[in-house]
Amino acid sequence: MFRGFESAFGGKSPSKGQKQSFQAVIDDLAKIDDITETAVFARGKYMNYKSGEVTVGKPFIIDDSGNLVNYNESIYENSRGRFIRSDWNLLDLHETKKGVEYLRQYEDINCENCHFMISENLVFDGDYRAHDVAGNKRDFYYEIPMRKDCINCHTNWKEYESTGYLKVSLDPNIGKNQKENLIFGIFIVLAIVNFPTVRNN
């Protein structure tokens, strides 16, 4: 079930202008039986890729009802999905002038009030994995490790840092053994292949 993803993952990188093929990998993962959603969070721990949503890498917003608002759509359509920030290889989004101004403007507000964020309470193990199964949640996370070739382009990154986070959400009704086999298989694939670098636009 998972071997088919090896060729899809290899070489796909938003940082090389391959956001559409990167999104296709995210969407394909979500089509596996018992997976309800996949998402990717940038190094700043905000969600900027999600199965079924077009994006140019900017963080999604949460409205007052808790629903996702996607401000990427207009930029995506106007640029035909080819929007690339000119300084992507020098700064992460939250480090840019606009990013710093935005954070300063809303410094008294918890980021989780407006954005889908990685919880600070998540603890990743030695294999870069974490999970949140409180209540009806069945969310499993993979911290995407830095590769040496990442810093050839992302000059502000350092070895051994994180490039982002993958989240896989499962149907809460899935059986325990089935769940463990599914997640184990996904993480094996992620360990074997070079998961694409997460673009911080």
RATA-V936075 format. One record per residue. RES is the residue in one small letter. OMEGA is omega in radians with two decimals (none if undefined). Layout:
RES_OMEGA, RES_OMEGA
//
This chain:
m_-3.02, f_-3.07, r_3.14, g_-3.12, f_-3.07, e_-3.14, s_-3.13, a_-3.12, f_-2.98, g_3.02, g_3.14, k_-3.09, s_3.07, p_-3.11, s_3.08, k_-3.14, g_-3.10, q_-3.06, k_-3.09, q_3.11, s_3.05, f_3.11, q_3.13, a_3.10, v_3.11, i_3.14, d_-3.13, d_3.09, l_-3.09, a_-3.14, k_3.10, i_3.14, d_3.07, d_3.00, i_-3.09, t_-3.07, e_2.96, t_-3.14, a_3.07, v_3.10, f_3.14, a_3.13, r_3.10, g_3.05, k_3.04, y_-3.14, m_3.10, n_2.99, y_3.13, k_3.12, s_3.11, g_-3.13, e_3.02, v_-3.11, t_2.96, v_3.06, g_3.12, k_-3.06, p_3.07, f_-3.12, i_3.02, i_3.09, d_-3.06, d_3.13, s_3.14, g_-3.13, n_3.13, l_3.03, v_-3.04, n_3.11, y_3.08, n_-2.94, e_-3.09, s_3.11, i_3.14, y_-3.11, e_-3.11, n_-3.12, s_-3.07, r_3.10, g_-3.04, r_-3.13, f_3.08, i_3.08, r_-3.00, s_-3.10, d_-3.08, w_-3.08, n_-3.11, l_-3.05, l_2.92, d_-3.05, l_-3.09, h_3.12, e_-3.14, t_-3.14, k_3.13, k_3.13, g_3.12, v_3.12, e_3.13, y_-3.14, l_3.13, r_-3.13, q_-3.07, y_-3.05, e_-3.14, d_-3.12, i_3.09, n_-3.12, c_-3.10, e_3.09, n_-3.05, c_-3.06, h_3.00, f_-3.01, m_2.95, i_-3.13, s_3.09, e_-3.13, n_3.12, l_3.11, v_-3.14, f_-3.12, d_-3.10, g_3.09, d_3.07, y_-3.07, r_3.04, a_3.13, h_3.07, d_-3.10, v_3.11, a_3.14, g_3.12, n_3.14, k_3.01, r_-3.05, d_-3.13, f_-3.01, y_3.06, y_3.09, e_-3.04, i_-3.05, p_3.11, m_2.98, r_-3.11, k_-3.09, d_3.10, c_-3.04, i_3.02, n_3.13, c_-3.13, h_-3.00, t_3.13, n_3.14, w_3.13, k_3.12, e_3.09, y_3.00, e_3.07, s_3.04, t_-3.13, g_-3.04, y_3.04, l_3.05, k_3.06, v_3.14, s_-3.10, l_3.00, d_-3.10, p_-3.13, n_-3.13, i_3.14, g_-3.07, k_-3.11, n_3.12, q_3.13, k_-3.10, e_3.13, n_-3.13, l_-3.12, i_3.12, f_-3.14, g_3.13, i_-3.09, f_3.05, i_3.11, v_-3.12, l_3.13, a_-3.08, i_-3.04, v_3.06, n_3.13, f_-3.05, p_3.10, t_-3.12, v_-3.10, r_3.09, n_-3.08, n_none
//
